Amino acid sequence: MRKIFLPLIFLVLMPVCREFVYANDEAGTVIEKSSAQKVYYVVLGSFRTLESAHIYNNNLPDGMESWIYKCTSNGNTVYRVCFSTRQKAQEQINWFHSYDVSWFTDAWIWESDGLGNCVFCPVSYETEETLPPLSPK
């Protein structure tokens, strides 16, 4: 049963993951555009160390490797494994819960004041290039 859900989840979430906003700086390097608005990330897990976040991320099903963001919560540095960002993130969380997919039953929404500090980006299986950090549409 698990093998049926993985491709379905991937197909449903791919359009969300492609909603990136980026620009080139004067040297031609790709950078994120700044954002003063609320940004909503779907968080699959939150960890005290970057190593723990990488271990979790590496144990996700193939094709589901996610972005890792560094932030402060209650005065502590944490690393959040995030899969997507969008204004209607709650709909995605509800979808995860309705199918009781074990990896995502603890997923929650992180409301950030602007773009998060991305410390890891996954590699695209199609192009084998590093994907840009998640950002709102």
N, C-alpha and C positions, 0 to 999 in steps of 0.2 A: 504494500500500500504506500510506503514511504517513497518509492521510486516514481509513483504517479504524481505526487504532490510537488516534487522538486522541479521538474520542468514547468509545471503550471505556475509555481511561485515565480520562477525566473522570468517567464513570459509576461506575467502580470506586472512585475516590478521593473523590467528593463526600461520602459518608457519613462518611468519616474527617475531612474538613475541617469538618464541622458539629459536631464534638465540642468545644464551647467551654465554658469555665467563666468566668463573669463575674458581677459584682455591681454595685450602685449605692452610691456614697459618700453622705455626708450631703447634698451639693448635688444629688444625682440624676445625677451623671456616671457613665458606665459605666467600671468599672475591673476589672482582673484580680484574682482571688483569689490570695493568696500560696500558695506550695507549698513544702514542705520535702522532698518526695520527689524521686526521680530522674525527669526528664522526658526523653523520647527524641524528637528531631526528625529527620525525613528531610531531609537537606541535599542540595540539587541543585547548589550551587556555593558556594565561599567566596572572598571577594575582599578586597583591601587597602583599597579605597575604597568609599564608599557609591555614588558615581557608577558605578563598574564593576559593582556589584551591581544597580543600576537598569538599566543597559544589558543585562545578561544577562537580567534579569527581563522587560524589554520585548521581548526577542527570543524568549521562550518562545511556544509555540503559543497561540492565542486560548483563553481560558478556563483557562489554566494559570498565570496570573500568581500569584506567591507572596508570602509574608511575608518580610521581611528583618529579621534579628536582628543586633545589635551585641554582640560579645563579645571577650574577650582570649584569644589562643592563643600560647603561647611568648613572652609578654610584649608581643605586638603586637595592636593593635586590628584585628579582621577583621569583615566583614559577610557573613553566611551567608543564602543564599536557601533558605528552608525551605518545603516543601509541606504537611507534616502532622506530627502528633505522636501517638504511641500506643505502648503497651507492646510490641506485636508489630511494631515497625517493620521488623525484619529480613525478615519475610514480604513486606512491600511492596517492599523493595529487591530481593529475589529475584525477585519478579514483574517488576519493571523489567528486570532482567538477562535473564530467560528470553525476553522478547520483543525484546531487543536494540534498544530504542527509543533512538535516538542521544542525545536530550537527557538521558536519565537513567542511562546506563551508568556514570557516575562518581558516582552518588548514594551517600551514606553516612549512617551514623547518628551523631548528636551526642548524647552522654549529658550532660545538664546537671543540676547540683544545684539543682533548682527551675526556675521559669519564666525564660526568656531575656528579654533587653531588646529588645523589638520596636520597630523604628524605622520600619517601613513596613507597612501593611496594604492588601491589594488591595480593589477595589470589586466587589461582587456584581453579576453581569450581570442577575440576576433583579430585585433591588430597587434597584439603583444606589446602595446605601448601603455605606459602608466596613465591612468585616468586622472583628470583634474579633480581637485577637491569638490565636494558637494556644495551647491549654493542654490538659492531660490531661483525660480523661473525669471 
